[in-house]
Amino acid sequence: MIEAVIWDFGGVLTTSPFEAFARYETERGLPIDIIRRTNAANHLENAWAKFERAEIGIDAFDALFAMESKALGAEVRGKDVLPLLSGDLRPEMVEALKRIKAQFKTGCITNNLPSNAIGSHSGRTLYVAEVMALFDHVIESAKIGLRKPDPRIYRMMVETLQVNPANCVYLDDLGVNLKPAREMGMTTIKVANAAQAISELEAATGLTLR
């Protein structure tokens, strides 16, 4: 019996920034996946983790990310990575969310950056705000100083929604973030693309979502 569907934002409701990372690396002749490898190394305490918990500012992130990437083979400035993060909303996923909301509770757990980190694009910001309004509750890492995969952030969500984790579905594009949800008893969906995710979500909820 499903009570709630909980969503990641970037890479789930939007396209993955990994594509933008790859283009950036190719254009500049950088080693393949240097940005992703920098993000993954010491992933609980690296520059990215500290920035998403709002423990450091933009300048410190810029310098620390450069140092960490250089240690892995090529220096990439943190400030150059930030503009690559804004993926495009996936309309079919937004439609699925709307249909889910009509039947179940909805939540969003997002590892994000402080609000001043990425330049604002007013049209896109308005659209994102409309999508965020579809959730009963949103947890943003930069606002609470916790980030996935810390198990506490998932517990905060189910406690706020007042649901049993065993009756929840959780979607994320990163396996490391799915593991704590799965260990709590949630049904998890690793999002590779919209069609695959919607098919698995239909199977889990019994709803028609397109």
N, C-alpha and C positions, 0 to 999 in steps of 0.2 A: 504494500500500500504506500504509494508515493505521497509525501506531504509537501516536499519542497525541491526545487531545482536551483542549484547554486552555480554561478558562472564565474570564470575568470573573464577579464575584459580583452586585453591585448592578445592577439593571436587566436582569439575565440570569436568575439563579436566583431573584431577587426582583422584585417590581413596581418600576417606575421611580419615583424620588422626584420626577420632573418633575410628576407629577399633584398631589402634595402642595404643590409650589412654586406651581402655578397656583391652587390653592384658597386658599393663604395670601395671595397677591397680590390675588385678587378680594375676599376678605373684608376686606382693609385698604385697598382702593382704590389699590393700588400700580400702577405701569406694568406692562403685560403683559411677562412674561419678564425682569423686572429681575434676578431671582436668577440665571437661566441666563446672562444677558448679563454679569453680574459675574464669574461663574465662567469665562466664555470669554475675557474681555479679559485680555491678557497671561498666557495660561493656563499658561505654564511658570514664571512667577515671581510670580504674584499670591498673595493671602492663602490661597486654597484650596490652591494648589500647596505653599506653605510649610508649611501645617498637615498636609497628607497626607504630607509628608516629615519631619514631627515637628521642623521647624526653629523653630517658634514654639508658644507655649502657647495655651490657650483665650482668655485675656484679650487677648492681642495679636491673635489671629485675629478676635475680636469687633470690636475697634476698627479694624483694617485693612480688614475686609470692609465695615464701615459707611462708611469713607472712600471705598473703591472704588465702592460702589454709589451713594453720594451724587454722585460725579463723573459717573455715568451717568444721573442724574435723580431718584433717591429713596434716602434712607438706610434701609438694612436692617441691623440688628445681626446679627453673625455668630452670636451665641448663640441668636437666634430661628430661625435656619436649621437648626441641628443636630437639633432634634427631628423635623424633616420628612424626615430621611434614612432612617428605618427602614421599608423597604418590606416587604410580605408575601411569604413564600416561595411560589413557584409549584410546587404539587405535581407537575404534569405534567413540569416541567423537572427536578425532583429524581428522578422516576422514570426519565427519560431518562438522567440522570447515572449512576444505579445500573446500568442496562443497558449503558451505555458502559464502565463500570468492569470489568464482567465480561469484556470483550474487549480493551480497550486501556488504556494508561497514561493517567492523568488528572492535570491540574494546574490550579491556580487562581492567577491574577494579579489582585490587587485593590488599587485605590487606596483606602485606608481612612484613618481618623483614629485618633489615639492612643486607647488603650483607655478612658481616663477622659473622653473627649469627649462621649459620649452616655450618658444614664442607662441603667442596666442593667434589662432586663425578664427576670427569671429564666427563665420558661417559654420565651420566644423565644430567649434565649441558649443554652439547652440544645438546642433544635431546630437552631439554626444550627451548633452544635458537632457535632451528629450528621451534618449535611450536610458540614461541613468534613472530617470523618473519612473521607469517600469519596474524597478526593483523595490521590494519591501524594505530592504536594508542593504547598505553598501559599506564595506570596510576597505579603507585605503591605507596602505602601509605607511605612507609619508605623514599621515595624520595621527597615527596611533603608536608609531615607533616599533612596530612588529611587522614582519613580512613572512610570506610563505617561503619555505615549508615549515615554519614554526607551528607546532600543533595547536598552540593557544589561539591562533587566529581563526582556525576552523571551529574550535569550541565556542569562541565568542559569537560566531555566526549562528550556530544551532541553538545556543542559549537565547539569543535575541529573537530568533524566529520561533522559538519554543517548539522545536521539532526533534524527533528521534533521528540520529545520524543514519540508522539502518533504513530509514524511510526517505533518504535524500539521494539525489543524483548530483554529482559534481563534475563539471567540465573544465579542462585546462589543456593547454598545448604542451606543457612540460611534465614529463613523467615524475620528476623529483617533487613536483607540487601535488601530484595525484596520490602519492604514497601515503601521506598522513591521513587524507580523507578516506582512503580505502581501509586503512588500519582502524579507523573509527567505525567502519561498517557501511560507509557510503558506497553506492554504485558509482563507478568512475568511468569517464569517457575521455580518452586522449584525442584531442582535436587535431587532425591532419588537414582536413579541408571541410567546407561547409556541408557538402552532400553526405560525406561519411558521418559527420557528427550528428546531423539531423536524423539520419537513418537509425543510428544507435539510440538517439534520444526518443525517437518514436517507439522503438522496441521497449525501452525502459519505462516509458510513461503510458503507452497504449493510445497516445493521441496522434492525430494526423496534423503535421506541423508545416505542411506546404500545400 
